[in-house]
Amino acid sequence: CRLVHWAGMLGSRVLLSSATLPPALVQGLFRAYCAGRAEFQRYRGRPGRRLDVCCAWFDEFGVHDTRPGADHQGTVFAAHHEAFVTKRVARLAAAKPVRRRADLVDLDFPLPTSGDRAQRLTSIARQLAGLVMHEAEKLHAWHGEVDPLSGKRVSFGLVRMAHIDPLFEVAKALFAGEAPAGFRIHLCPYHSRHPLLIRARIEQVLDAALKRHQPESVFHLPEVRAALDGSEETDHLFIVLATSVAEVGRDHSYHWAIVEPSSMRSLVQLAGRVRRHQEFDCPEEHPNILCLDTNLKSLRQGGQGVAFCHPGFESEAFRLRTHSLRKLLRPEEWPRIDARARIRAHPQPDPANRLVDLEHARLADVMLGAVDGELQREVPAPWWWTTPVHLTGHMQACTPFRADPLGHQTFYLQPDEDCTRTALILLADNGQEAEMETSLLTRLADPDVLVSQRIRPWAVPDYLAELQALAEAFGLAPEDCARRFGTVDLPGRDVRRWRYHPTLGFSRA
């Protein structure tokens, strides 16, 4: 809102490019823009000319435009937006073919009752890994395709998890497990706690494999070809085990997905990565998206407390009475996951019992003011343009741009003189460095992680080999290259030690 308000003050245009914008967010940003544009009009516009912002809506079905006039509260604008969205919702509901169909999967395995927090998480992760393997085998059989060169069956799947530490444990459990007979699993753990150059290389490989505008080109990629030709198994699953980094801003197309829930927004974004580039009619009896009924945080808490948060919209002020998707989603919201529930609020909202209603309520609270006559429960965005607070630093101090609530510290993996080993180095803001290898890091050995012979890493390069190639390309010494491209930002509070494995990345110990 601060950015959009500033753009209005400078007389700029603003384009909101997304297919999943909720009405409260759109209306709040319109109000922010009008407030800024009014100041521009006062000082740079023609004398006596009223504020008359030109607004337009675009989608694949058509264009709509209007001039709502001096509509600072966004009432006229909101009516036009609702009319556009209503038409879009009707067309989305009638869209054919149906590329994505979803089903819910219960987490009905027994929960550990003893052990500390880490032991309980490890136990849950092992059981979840077994469930993922079982469901992935079914999805592969339903939605895989045949490699024209070898005749082997291949599918690319995404397993999206909400948090990195559980992802680390699930990946570790998968690598320690066994693939079904005749299957080979190629597993890529993908999240933000890889060194920068490793994450960049992972994204290069995934971009090449998953931008499937020409579907058969993937079978000619060296990484995929080597994986298929290097074993005798007839079924190959390429699985990306990722956090939300796989949802937004990636033009990827998977055959299928399994998702741990955190918000309706997340489910919609993930659905957009399934069959993104292929015309495909998904049979009702063979869904290609499986949603876990709840998340691991709720399981570990015994269903108590706030669970759909960081990421998610739930908070102490906006609590859900349950964390089961079977109860939180209306029947029309999950068999076909698309943007309809996100772009239009339900006429009879129930924020305490419906996941998408909670999201609309919280956005309305922060973007438009009080909800149902209640007091504002968060720092209100309209303060920025309805009070003189923008003349101070108060809002920036309350809600810094891209602030990390856990804080962060920057580290990098420094190579030795022979480029055979690395050490973890803390890179302070003042440029000072300190070795943290022994005091902060536990390294996991390959024999303890890469146990299974038919579940192997994919798309994750060797750090030192990638570093040396990058250093040669930029004409840098390996140590200087590591300082620039081998960095990783890790949360800086309440962390005593970290674990690290080159394939899995970093996780709290």
VOTORMAR-193919 format. One record per residue (C-alpha): x, y, z. Coordinates in steps of 0.2 Angstrom, whole numbers, plus 5000, padded with zeros to 4 digits. Layout:
// residues N
XYZ...
END
This chain:
// residues 509
500050005000501450125004502250084987500550104977500150264987501850334982501550284964499950384964500850534971502150534957500750514944501250344939500150194933499950034943499649864935499149724947499649564938498849414946497449294943497049274962496849444969495549444983494249594983494849674999496649684993496149754976494949884984496249934998497549964984496350064974496050174989497950194992498150244974496750364974497450454990499150474982498450524965497350654973498950744980499650734962498150804955498150954968499951004964500250944946498450934938497351054929496551184941494751134945494850964937494150824948495050664952494550534938495650374939495550264923495350084928495349924917495249744920495949614908495849424907495849284894494049314891493949504888494249684894493249804905493649984909492850124919493150294927492450284944492650474947493050544964492750374972494050384987493150254997493150134982491250104982490950124963492650044959492149894970490449874961491349864944492649744951491249634957490449634940492049584932492449444944490649374943490849354925492549274927491949154941490549094929491749064915493048974926491648864933491148814915492948794908493348644899494348534899494648514918496548504919496548484938495548384950495948364969495648244982495948245001497048125010496848085028498448085040497747935050499447865055499747845074500547995082502047975094501648005112503447995119505148075115505648255113505048375100506448325087506048135090504248165087504548265071505648125065504347995069502948095060504148125045504447945043502647905042502248045030503647985019502847815018501147905014501948015000502847864992501147764992500147904984501547954972501547784965499647794961499847964954501247914943500247764936498747884933499648024925501447974919501947974901503047854891504847904886504847884867506647834867506647704880504847654883504947694901503547774911504047944918503148074928503648234936502848274953502848404966502748374985502448544993502748565011502448715022504048725032505948685029506348585044504948455042505448445023507248405028506548265039505448195026506748205012507948115024506647975027506347955009508147935005508247805019506647705012506447594998505547624981504347494975505047354964505347414946505347594952506747724953506447894962507448044957507248164972507548354972507448444989507148624984507048764997507848935002509148855014510248795000511848904996511449034983512348944968511548774972509848854972510148944956510848784948509248684954508148814947509048804930508848614929506948634935506648774922507348664908506348504913504748584918504448724905503448594895502848694880503648564869503248404880504448284872505948404873506148354892506748174886508248254877508948344892510648274898510048264917508448174912509248064899510648014911509347964924508347864913509747774904510747744920509647604927508547464922506947514931505447544920504547674931505447834935504747974946505548144946504948214963505248394968505048404987504848594990504248735000503248884994504748934983503948814970502248904970502549084965503549154950503948984943503348934925503348754929502148614924502048454934501048294930500448284948500648364966500448324984500248474995500348505014499048645017499348815024498148925015496848935001498049054992499448924993498248784986497748894971499548944967500148764968498648704957499348824944500948724942499948564938499748534919500148714917500748694899499648554892497848544887497248394897495548334904495848254921494648104924493648124940494147964947496048004944496348164953498148244950498148354966498148274983497948384998498448325015496948345027498048445039499848505041501248435052501148585064499448545069499848365071501348405082500248515092498848395094497648505085497848645097498448825095498748915079499348805065499048885048500349025050502049065044501549035030499649055032498349185037497849115054498349215070497849235088496549365083495949255068495849075075495148925066494048805076494848655067496348615055495448485045495248525027493748415026492848535038493748695032493348685014491548685006491148544994491348664979493048724984494148574983493648444969494148584957495448704964495448864954495449054958493549064961493549054980495049174981494449314970492649324977492149324995490749205000489049295003488849205020490649205027491149105042492949145046493149035061492648875052493048905033494848925027494549045013493349155023494749175036495849245023494549365016494149425034496049455038496349545022494849655024495349695042497049755037496649835021494949915024494749935042493649855055492749695051490849675057491049825067492449765078494049855081495549845070496549695075498149735065499149885060497949965048498549995030497350145028498350245042499650275029498550385018497150435030498250515044499850615044500850455049501650445032502650605037503450505051504350335052503050255063502350135050504050085043504550045061502949945064503049845047504749855039504749805021505149615019505549605037506049435044505149405060506549275065507949395060509349315049511249295048512249275032513449125031514449055017515348895013517248935012518348815002520048765008521548794997521348624988519448644985519148484994518348535009517248685015517048775032515448875038515849065039514749195047514749355036514349505047513549665041515149755044516149635033516949545047517049355046517049215059517149025057515648935064516048765058516348675075515248785086513648795075513648655062513348465061513748385045512748235039513748105030513248025013513047845020511947915034510748005022510847925004510447755010509247684996510047624980508347664970508047834978509347954972509648144972509148234956509548414950510648454966512448484960514048454970514448624979516348624976516148574958514848704954515948834964517548804954516548814937515748974942517449044948518249004932516749084922516949244932518849244934518749244953519749154966518649014973518549094990518049264983516749164972516049074988515949244997514849314983513849154977514049024991512949125004511449065013510349165025509849075040508649125054509649215068508549185084508349045095509448925085510848835094511548725080511248685061511248525052511948515034512048395020512448455002510848374995509648425009510348595013510248675030509048625044508948665063509848535073
END
